[in-house]
Amino acid sequence: MQLTVLGCHSATPRVNAYPTSQYLEINNRHFLIDCGEGTQRQMRKYKVGFSKIDHIFISHLHGDHFFGLVGLIATLGILNREKELHIYGPKGIKEVTTLQLKFSKTWTKYAIVFHELTSTESELIFEDNKVSVRTIPLNHRVYTNGFLFTEKAKPRKLHIENIQQYDEIETCDFHHIKAGKDFVLSTGEIVSNDELTIDPPKPLSFAFCSDTAYKPSIIPIIKNVDLLYHEATFLKDREDLCEKTKHSTAEQAASIASQANAGKLIIGHYSNRYKNIDDFKAEAQTVFNNTELAEVGKRYTTDAFPVEILN
């Protein structure tokens, strides 16, 4: 599992600050999460393959989270895309997108499938044989969801040394053994699957918690998540602004991570009123030590440190 931060700042784009967008690779699936202005430029800079993305998840209809979407859709058309593009977002995402395409006469040759969300309860919105995606209802000034991406459990691995002790087990039996079945010898003796296989790696998970006020009710949804992104627009010196703007402090984000028993926390969406973003990390680490700052051009894994710095 690998997360590339394409943008992590709040409000308007600036020379060295890009609005929210993230690229997630998990179990050979590729997802774009939010699409602030300038996203496709960042995708090119950090070598995110345009053709790999079939599913885009938009948390809410504030411009710093989706103003780059229609431009990306148009570019995919110029690149002669043919396969479907699925877009998941709040009710209204279809109208606001298709109106721009209509009046600019930028109709695409590929199909766009919109999945409009309205539920205030967590719901399953995508699933295949490798990954599932659920919504995380958040508390912002407009209808907003985060997203929980979870790997499907992988097949068990064969314990070849143990299997070779039984002449009756043939290659054609491996499929059933990997699926978790015991093996019955001709004598009637049952060889336990635990003896013949090794546990697969634990399925990994990533939770994206976009703009939101402090909301402890999301903790059961993201419990034990491996990697958590949670917005931290303010430091606790301006906690008074959180209720008005429906944002969180770094300390509040860390509290969510701690209560959820997250493996690692990444914080971002910093207000431009702060000149030193290291203060966000320092504040969060008073509550949850394994905290990283979201920085444009960094790729994060569940390991202790970013796997690669691209910029």
VOLUM-685032 format. One record per residue: residue number from 1; residue in one letter; x, y, z of N, C-alpha, C in turn. Coordinates in steps of 0.2 Angstrom, whole numbers, always signed. Atoms other than C-alpha are relative to their C-alpha. Layout:
BEGIN
  num  residu   n_c1   n_c2   n_c3  ca_c1  ca_c2  ca_c3   c_c1   c_c2   c_c3
  NUM       A      X      Y      Z      X      Y      Z      X      Y      Z
...
***
This chain:
BEGIN
  num  residu   n_c1   n_c2   n_c3  ca_c1  ca_c2  ca_c3   c_c1   c_c2   c_c3
    1       M     +4     -6     +0     +0     +0     +0     +4     +6     +0
    2       Q     -4     -6     +1     +7    +17     -5     -4     +6     -2
    3       L     +4     -6     +1     +0    +34     -4     +4     +6     -2
    4       T     -4     -6     +2     +6    +49    -14     -4     +6     +1
    5       V     +3     -6     -1     +2    +66     -8     +1     +5     -6
    6       L     +0     -5     +6     -2    +78    -23     -1     +7     +2
    7       G     +2     -6     -3     -9    +92    -13     -2     -1     +7
    8       C     +2     +1     -7    -12    +95     +6     -1     +6     +3
    9       H     +2     -6     -3    -16   +113     +9     -7     +2     -1
   10       S     +7     -2     +0    -32   +122    +12     -1     +6     -4
   11       A     +2     -6     +3    -41   +136     +3     +3     +0     -7
   12       T     -2     -1     +6    -33   +143    -12     +7     -2     -2
   13       P     -7     +2     +2    -18   +137    -23     +5     +6     +1
   14       R     -5     -5     +0     -2   +146    -20     +6     -3     -4
   15       V     -6     +2     +4    +16   +145    -28     +2     -6     +2
   16       N     -2     +6     -2    +21   +131    -17     -5     -4     +5
   17       A     +5     +4     -4     +5   +125    -10     -6     -2     -4
   18       Y     +5     +3     +4     -8   +114    -18     -6     -3     +4
   19       P     +6     +2     -3    -26   +110    -13     +0     -8     +0
   20       T     +0     +7     -2    -30    +92     -7     -1     -4     -6
   21       S     +0     +6     +5    -27    +77    -19     +5     -5     +2
   22       Q     -5     +6     -2    -20    +60    -15     -1     -6     -5
   23       Y     +0     +6     +5    -16    +45    -26     +2     -6     +5
   24       L     -1     +6     -4    -18    +28    -17     +1     -6     -5
   25       E     -1     +7     +3    -11    +11    -23     -1     -5     +5
   26       I     +2     +5     -6    -18     -3    -13     -2     -7     -4
   27       N     +1     +7     +2    -17    -22    -18     -2     +1     -8
   28       N     +0     -1     +8    -14    -17    -37     -6     +3     -2
   29       R     +6     -5     +2    -29     -5    -37     +3     +7     +1
   30       H     -3     -7     +1    -26    +14    -41     -6     +4     +1
   31       F     +6     -4     -1    -38    +27    -34     +3     +7     +1
   32       L     -1     -7     -2    -38    +46    -34     -5     +3     +5
   33       I     +5     -2     -5    -45    +54    -19     +1     +8     +0
   34       D     +1     -7     +1    -51    +72    -21     +5     +3     -5
   35       C     -3     -2     +6    -45    +83    -35     +0     +8     +0
   36       G     +0     -8     +0    -41   +101    -31     +3     +2     -6
   37       E     -3     -3     +6    -35   +113    -43     +7     -1     -1
   38       G     -7     +2     +1    -19   +108    -51     +2     -7     +1
   39       T     -2     +7     -1    -20    +90    -48     +3     -3     -6
   40       Q     -3     +4     +5    -17    +84    -65     +8     +2     -2
   41       R     -7     -2     +1     -1    +95    -66     +4     -4     +5
   42       Q     -4     +4     -5     +5    +86    -50     +0     -7     -2
   43       M     +0     +7     +2     +0    +69    -57     +6     -1     -5
   44       R     -5     +0     +5    +12    +73    -71     +7     +0     +3
   45       K     -7     -1     -3    +26    +79    -60     +2     -6     +4
   46       Y     -2     +6     -4    +25    +64    -49     -1     -7     -3
   47       K     +0     +6     +5    +23    +52    -63     -6     -5     +3
   48       V     +6     +4     -1     +5    +46    -58     -3     -2     -7
   49       G     +3     +2     +7     -2    +36    -73     -7     +2     -1
   50       F     +7     -2     +2    -17    +44    -80     -5     -6     -1
   51       S     +4     +5     +3    -23    +28    -88     -2     -5     +6
   52       K     +1     +5     -6    -22    +18    -71     -6     +2     +4
   53       I     +6     -2     -4    -36    +28    -63     -7     -1     -3
   54       D     +7     +1     +2    -53    +21    -65     -6     +2     +5
   55       H     +5     -2     -5    -61    +27    -49     +3     +6     +4
   56       I     -1     -6     -3    -61    +45    -42     -5     +1     +6
   57       F     +5     -1     -6    -68    +49    -24     +1     +7     +2
   58       I     +0     -8     -2    -73    +67    -20     -3     +0     +6
   59       S     +3     +0     -7    -76    +70     -2     -6     +5     +1
   60       H     +5     -5     +0    -86    +86     -4     +1     +6     -5
   61       L     +0     -4     +6    -90   +100    -16     +2     +7     +2
   62       H     -4     -6     -1    -79   +114     -9     +6     +0     -5
   63       G     -4     +0     +6    -68   +120    -23     +7     -3     +1
   64       D     -7     +2     -1    -51   +116    -15     +0     -8     +0
   65       H     +1     +8     +0    -57    +97    -16     -2     -2     -7
   66       F     +2     +3     +6    -64    +96    -33     +0     +5     -6
   67       F     -1     -4     +6    -60   +111    -45     +4     -3     -5
   68       G     -5     +3     +5    -47   +101    -54     -4     -6     -4
   69       L     +3     +6     +3    -60    +87    -59     -1     +1     -7
   70       V     +2     -1     +7    -67    +94    -75     +6     +0     -4
   71       G     -6     +0     +4    -50    +98    -81     +3     -7     -1
   72       L     -2     +7     +1    -44    +80    -78     -4     -4     -5
   73       I     +4     +4     +4    -59    +73    -86     +1     +2     -8
   74       A     -1     -3     +7    -56    +84   -102     +7     -3     -2
   75       T     -7     +2     +2    -37    +79   -102     -1     -8     -2
   76       L     +1     +7     +1    -42    +60   -101     -3     -1     -7
   77       G     +3     +1     +7    -53    +63   -117     +5     +2     -5
   78       I     -6     -2     +5    -38    +72   -126     +5     -6     -1
   79       L     -4     +6     +1    -28    +56   -122     -3     -6     -2
   80       N     +4     +6     +4    -41    +45   -131     -2     -5     +5
   81       R     +2     +5     -5    -47    +36   -115     -6     -3     -3
   82       E     +6     +3     +2    -60    +23   -119     -3     -4     +5
   83       K     +3     +3     -5    -63    +14   -103     -4     +4     +5
   84       E     +4     -4     -5    -76    +20    -90     +4     +3     +5
   85       L     -3     -3     -6    -72    +32    -77     -6     +1     +5
   86       H     +5     +0     -6    -81    +30    -60     +1     +6     +4
   87       I     -1     -6     -4    -84    +46    -50     -5     -1     +6
   88       Y     +4     +0     -6    -90    +45    -32     +0     +6     +4
   89       G     +0     -6     -3    -96    +60    -23     -7     +2     +2
   90       P     +7     -2     -2   -110    +70    -15     -5     +1     -6
   91       K     +5     -2     +5   -126    +73    -24     +1     +7     -2
   92       G     -1     -7     +3   -124    +87    -36     +7     -1     -4
   93       I     -6     +0     +3   -107    +81    -42     -1     -1     -8
   94       K     +2     +1     +7   -115    +75    -58     -2     +6     -4
   95       E     +3     -6     +3   -124    +91    -62     +6     +5     -1
   96       V     -5     -6     +0   -109   +103    -58     +5     -2     -5
   97       T     -5     +2     +5    -98    +92    -69     -2     +0     -7
   98       T     +3     +0     +7   -109    +89    -84     -2     +7     -3
   99       L     +1     -7     +3   -114   +107    -85     +6     +3     -3
  100       Q     -6     -3     +2    -96   +112    -87     +2     -3     -7
  101       L     -2     +3     +6    -93    +99   -100     -5     +2     -6
  102       K     +5     -2     +5   -110   +104   -109     +2     +7     -3
  103       F     -1     -7     +2   -106   +123   -110     +6     +1     -3
  104       S     -7     +0     +3    -88   +120   -115     +0     -4     -6
  105       K     +0     +5     +6    -93   +107   -128     +6     -5     +0
  106       T     -5     +5     -2    -81    +95   -120     -2     -7     +1
  107       W     +2     +7     -1    -90    +79   -122     +5     -5     -1
  108       T     -5     +6     +0    -80    +63   -119     -2     -6     -4
  109       K     +2     +6     +4    -80    +48   -130     +0     -6     +5
  110       Y     +1     +5     -5    -78    +37   -114     -6     +2     +5
  111       A     +6     -1     -4    -92    +34   -102     +2     +2     +7
  112       I     -1     -2     -7    -92    +43    -85     -6     -2     +4
  113       V     +5     +3     -4   -102    +34    -72     +0     +4     +7
  114       F     +0     -4     -6   -107    +45    -57     -4     -4     +5
  115       H     +3     +4     -6   -111    +37    -40     -1     +6     +5
  116       E     +1     -6     -4   -119    +51    -30     -2     -3     +7
  117       L     +1     +3     -7   -119    +49    -11     -5     +5     +4
  118       T     +5     -4     -4   -133    +55     +1     +0     -2     +7
  119       S     +1     +3     -6   -132    +44    +16     +4     +3     +5
  120       T     -3     -2     -6   -127    +50    +33     +3     -6     +4
  121       E     -3     +6     -3   -122    +32    +38     +5     -3     -4
  122       S     -6     +3     +4   -106    +23    +33     -4     -5     -5
  123       E     +3     +5     +5   -110    +13    +17     +6     -3     -4
  124       L     -4     +3     +5   -101     +1     +5     -1     +3     -6
  125       I     +2     -4     +6    -99    +11    -11     +4     -3     -6
  126       F     -4     +3     +5    -86     +0    -20     +3     -6     +3
  127       E     -3     +6     -2    -80    -18    -20     +2     -4     -6
  128       D     -1     +5     +5    -71    -30    -31     +4     -6     +4
  129       N     -4     +6     -3    -60    -46    -27     +6     +2     +4
  130       K     -6     -2     -3    -46    -35    -21     -1     +5     +6
  131       V     +1     -5     -5    -52    -20    -11     -7     +2     +1
  132       S     +7     -3     -1    -68    -13     -3     +1     +8     +2
  133       V     +0     -7     -2    -72     +6     +0     -6     +1     +3
  134       R     +6     -2     -4    -84    +12    +13     +1     +8     +1
  135       T     +0     -7     -2    -89    +30    +17     +1     +1     +7
  136       I     -1     -2     -7    -84    +39    +33     -4     +7     +1
  137       P     +4     -6     -1    -98    +52    +37     +4     +5     +4
  138       L     -3     -5     -4    -90    +68    +43     -4     +6     +1
  139       N     +4     -6     -2    -95    +85    +50     +3     +6     -2
  140       H     -2     -6     +3    -92    +99    +39     -5     +5     -2
  141       R     +5     -5     +2   -101   +115    +32     -5     -3     -5
  142       V     +5     +3     +5   -108   +105    +18     +1     -8     +0
  143       Y     +0     +7     -1   -111    +86    +16     +7     -3     -3
  144       T     -7     +3     +1    -94    +77    +17     +0     -7     +2
  145       N     -2     +6     -2    -88    +60    +17     +8     -1     +0
  146       G     -7     +3     +1    -71    +52    +21     -1     -7     -3
  147       F     +1     +7     +4    -67    +35    +13     +5     -5     +4
  148       L     -4     +5     -3    -60    +19    +21     +1     -5     -6
  149       F     -2     +5     +5    -50     +8     +9     +3     -6     +3
  150       T     -3     +6     -3    -47    -10    +14     +1     -6     -5
  151       E     -2     +5     +4    -38    -24     +6     -5     -6     +2
  152       K     +3     +7     -1    -47    -41     +4     +5     -5     +2
  153       A     -5     +5     -2    -39    -55    +13     +3     -4     -6
  154       K     -4     +4     +6    -26    -64     +2     -1     -8     +2
  155       P     +0     +7     -1    -26    -83     +0     +6     -2     +5
  156       R     -6     +2     -5    -15    -93    +13     +6     -2     -5
  157       K     -5     +2     +4     +2    -97     +7     +2     -7     +2
  158       L     -2     +7     -1     +8   -115     +5     +6     -1     +4
  159       H     -6     +2     -3    +20   -122    +17     +3     -6     -3
  160       I     -2     +5     +5    +30   -132     +4     +4     -6     +4
  161       E     -4     +5     -3    +42   -141    +16     -5     -5     +4
  162       N     +5     +4     -3    +27   -148    +26     -4     -4     -5
  163       I     +4     +4     +5    +17   -153    +11     +4     -5     -3
  164       Q     -4     +6     +3    +32   -163     +4     +0     -6     +4
  165       Q     +0     +6     -4    +30   -174    +18     -5     -5     -1
  166       Y     +6     +4     +2    +14   -181    +11     +0     -1     -8
  167       D     +0     +1     +7    +16   -190     -6     -7     +0     -3
  168       E     +7     +0     +3     -3   -190     -8     -2     +7     -3
  169       I     +2     -7     +2     -4   -171    -10     +4     +2     -6
  170       E     -2     -2     +7     -2   -166    -28     -1     +7     -1
  171       T     +0     -7     +2     +0   -150    -37     -8     +2     -1
  172       C     +7     -2     +2    -19   -150    -42     -4     +1     +7
  173       D     +3     -1     -6    -23   -150    -23     +1     +7     +3
  174       F     -3     -6     -3    -14   -134    -20     -6     +6     +1
  175       H     +5     -5     +0    -29   -123    -24     -5     +0     +6
  176       H     +4     +1     -6    -40   -131    -11     +3     +2     +6
  177       I     -3     -1     -6    -27   -130     +2     +1     +7     +1
  178       K     -1     -7     -1    -23   -112     -1     -7     +4     +2
  179       A     +6     -2     -1    -42   -109     +0     -2     -1     +8
  180       G     +1     +1     -7    -41   -115    +18     -3     -7     +2
  181       K     +3     +6     -1    -47   -133    +16     +6     -5     +3
  182       D     -4     +5     -2    -39   -148    +26     +1     -5     -5
  183       F     -1     +5     +5    -32   -163    +16     -1     -7     +4
  184       V     +2     +6     -2    -39   -180    +19     +4     -6     -3
  185       L     -5     +6     +3    -26   -195    +17     -5     -6     -2
  186       S     +3     +6     +1    -31   -211    +10     -2     -5     +6
  187       T     +2     +3     -6    -31   -218    +27     -6     +3     +4
  188       G     +5     -4     -4    -44   -206    +33     +3     +5     +4
  189       E     -3     -5     -5    -32   -196    +43     -1     +7     -3
  190       I     +1     -7     +2    -35   -177    +42     +6     +4     +1
  191       V     -6     -4     -1    -20   -166    +39     -3     +7     +0
  192       S     +3     -7     -1    -25   -149    +46     +3     +5     -5
  193       N     -2     -5     +4    -24   -134    +35     +6     +4     +3
  194       D     -5     -4     -3    -14   -125    +48     +7     -3     -1
  195       E     -6     +4     +1     +0   -138    +45     +3     +1     -7
  196       L     -2     +0     +7     +0   -136    +26     +1     +7     -2
  197       T     +0     -7     +2     -1   -117    +25     +3     +5     +5
  198       I     -2     -5     -4     +6   -101    +32     -5     +6     -1
  199       D     +4     -5     +0     -4    -86    +37     +2     +5     -5
  200       P     -2     -5     +5     -5    -73    +23     +1     +7     +4
  201       P     -1     -6     -3     +0    -55    +26     -7     +3     +2
  202       K     +6     -3     -2    -13    -45    +36     -2     +5     -5
  203       P     +3     -5     +4    -25    -35    +25     +1     +7     +2
  204       L     -1     -6     -2    -20    -17    +25     -6     +5     -1
  205       S     +6     -4     +1    -32     -2    +26     +3     +7     +1
  206       F     -2     -7     +0    -31    +17    +23     -7     +4     +1
  207       A     +6     -4     -1    -44    +30    +30     +2     +7     -2
  208       F     -1     -7     +2    -45    +47    +22     -6     +4     +3
  209       C     +5     -5     -3    -54    +60    +33     +1     +7     -2
  210       S     -1     -7     +3    -56    +76    +24     -3     +5     +5
  211       D     +2     -5     -5    -63    +92    +31     -5     -2     +5
  212       T     +5     +2     -5    -72    +89    +47     +2     +3     +7
  213       A     -1     -1     -8    -74    +95    +65     +1     -6     +3
  214       Y     -1     +6     -4    -69    +83    +78     -6     -4     +1
  215       K     +6     +5     +0    -80    +68    +77     +2     -7     +2
  216       P     -2     +6     -3    -77    +54    +89     -4     -6     -3
  217       S     +4     +5     +3    -91    +44    +81     +2     -4     -6
  218       I     -3     +4     +6    -81    +39    +66     +5     -5     +3
  219       I     -5     +5     -3    -69    +29    +78     -2     -7     -2
  220       P     +1     +8     +2    -78    +12    +76     +1     -1     -7
  221       I     +0     +1     +7    -78    +14    +57     +8     -1     -2
  222       I     -7     +1     +2    -59    +16    +56     +5     -3     +6
  223       K     -4     +3     -5    -54     +6    +71     +6     -5     -2
  224       N     -6     +4     +2    -36     -2    +69     +2     +1     -7
  225       V     -2     -1     +6    -34     +6    +53     +8     +1     -1
  226       D     -7     +0     +0    -16     +5    +47     +3     +7     -2
  227       L     -2     -7     +2    -14    +22    +39     -6     +5     +0
  228       L     +6     -5     +0    -25    +37    +43     +3     +7     -2
  229       Y     -1     -7     +1    -25    +54    +35     -6     +4     +3
  230       H     +5     -4     -3    -35    +67    +45     +2     +7     +0
  231       E     -2     -7     +0    -36    +85    +42     +2     +3     +6
  232       A     -2     -4     -6    -28    +97    +54     +1     +7     -2
  233       T     +0     -7     +3    -32   +115    +48     +3     +5     +5
  234       F     -2     -5     -5    -28   +124    +65     +4     -4     +5
  235       L     -3     +2     -6    -17   +122    +80     -5     +2     +6
  236       K     +5     -1     -6    -26   +122    +97     -1     +8     +2
  237       D     +0     -7     -2    -22   +141    +99     -6     +3     -4
  238       R     +6     -3     +4    -37   +144    +86     -5     -5     +0
  239       E     +5     +5     -1    -48   +130    +92     -7     +3     +0
  240       D     +6     -3     +0    -62   +143    +93     -3     +1     -7
  241       L     +2     +0     +7    -62   +143    +74     -3     -6     -3
  242       C     +1     +6     +2    -65   +125    +73     -8     -1     -1
  243       E     +7     +1     +0    -84   +125    +77     -3     +5     -5
  244       K     +3     -5     +6    -87   +140    +65     +1     -3     -7
  245       T     -2     +3     +6    -78   +132    +51     +0     -7     -1
  246       K     +0     +7     +0    -80   +114    +55     +6     -3     -3
  247       H     -7     +3     +1    -62   +110    +55     +3     -3     +6
  248       S     -3     +3     -6    -50   +101    +67     +7     +3     +1
  249       T     -7     -2     -2    -34   +105    +76     +4     -6     -1
  250       A     -4     +6     +1    -19    +94    +75     -1     -4     +6
  251       E     +1     +4     -6    -22    +89    +93     -6     -5     +0
  252       Q     +7     +4     +1    -40    +83    +89     +1     -6     -5
  253       A     -2     +6     +4    -33    +73    +74     +3     -5     +3
  254       A     -4     +5     -4    -21    +65    +85     -4     -4     +5
  255       S     +4     +3     -4    -34    +61    +97     -4     -6     -3
  256       I     +4     +5     +4    -45    +52    +84     +5     -6     -2
  257       A     -5     +5     +2    -29    +42    +78     +1     -4     +7
  258       S     -2     +4     -6    -25    +37    +96     -6     -4     +2
  259       Q     +6     +3     -2    -43    +32   +100     -2     -6     -5
  260       A     +1     +5     +5    -44    +22    +84     +5     -5     +0
  261       N     -6     +5     +0    -28    +13    +87     +3     +0     -7
  262       A     -3     -1     +7    -21    +19    +70     +7     -2     +0
  263       G     -8     +2     +1     -4    +12    +64     +4     +7     -1
  264       K     -3     -6     +1     +1    +29    +58     -5     +6     -2
  265       L     +5     -6     +2     -7    +47    +56     +4     +4     -4
  266       I     -2     -5     +5     -4    +59    +42     -5     +6     +1
  267       I     +4     -6     -1    -10    +77    +45     +1     +5     -5
  268       G     -1     -5     +5    -13    +90    +32     -6     +5     +0
  269       H     +5     -5     +0    -25   +104    +26     +2     +6     +4
  270       Y     -2     -5     -5    -15   +117    +35     -3     +7     -2
  271       S     +2     -7     +2    -22   +135    +36     +6     +4     -2
  272       N     -6     -4     +3    -11   +147    +27     +2     +6     +5
  273       R     -1     -5     -5    -11   +158    +43     +7     -2     +4
  274       Y     -5     +2     -4     +3   +147    +50     +6     -1     -5
  275       K     -6     +0     +4    +21   +149    +43     +4     -6     +1
  276       N     -4     +5     -1    +29   +134    +51     -4     -6     +2
  277       I     +4     +6     +0    +20   +117    +48     +3     -5     +5
  278       D     -3     +5     -5    +32   +108    +60     -4     +1     +7
  279       D     +4     +0     -6    +21   +115    +74     -6     -4     +0
  280       F     +5     +5     +0     +7   +104    +68     +2     -7     +3
  281       K     -3     +6     -2    +18    +89    +70     +1     -1     +8
  282       A     -2     +0     -7    +24    +94    +87     -6     +0     +4
  283       E     +6     +0     -4     +6    +97    +93     -3     -7     +0
  284       A     +3     +7     +0     +0    +80    +87     +3     -5     +4
  285       Q     -4     +6     -3    +14    +70    +94     +0     +1     +7
  286       T     +2     +0     -7     +9    +76   +111     -5     -5     +2
  287       V     +6     +5     -1     -6    +64   +109     +2     -7     -3
  288       F     -1     +6     +4     +0    +52    +95     +6     +0     -3
  289       N     -7     -1     +2    +18    +50    +92     +1     -2     -7
  290       N     -2     +2     +6    +18    +41    +76     -4     +4     -5
  291       T     +4     -5     +4    +12    +56    +66     +5     +3     -5
  292       E     -4     -3     +6    +19    +62    +49     -4     +6     -2
  293       L     +3     -6     +3    +16    +79    +41     -2     -2     -8
  294       A     +2     +0     +7     +7    +78    +24     +5     +5     -4
  295       E     -4     -4     +4    +20    +85    +11     -1     -1     -7
  296       V     +1     +1     +7    +17    +87     -7     +6     -3     -3
  297       G     -6     +3     +3    +28    +75    -17     +2     -6     +4
  298       K     -3     +6     -4    +30    +62     -3     -5     -6     -1
  299       R     +4     +6     +0    +24    +44     -4     +1     -3     +7
  300       Y     +0     +3     -6    +19    +36    +12     -2     -8     +0
  301       T     +3     +6     +0    +17    +18    +17     -1     -1     +8
  302       T     +1     +1     -7    +13     +9    +34     +6     -1     +4
  303       D     -7     +0     -4    +32     +9    +38     +1     +6     +4
  304       A     -1     -6     -4    +39    +21    +50     +1     +7     -3
  305       F     -1     -7     +3    +44    +34    +37     -2     -1     -7
  306       P     +2     +0     +7    +39    +39    +19     +5     -4     -4
  307       V     -4     +4     +4    +46    +27     +7     +4     +3     -5
  308       E     -3     -4     +6    +51    +40     -6     -2     +7     +0
  309       I     +1     -8     +1    +53    +59     -8     +1     +1     -7
  310       L     +0     -1     +7    +49    +64    -25     +2     +7     -3
  311       N     -1     -7     +2    +51    +83    -26     +8     +2     +1
***
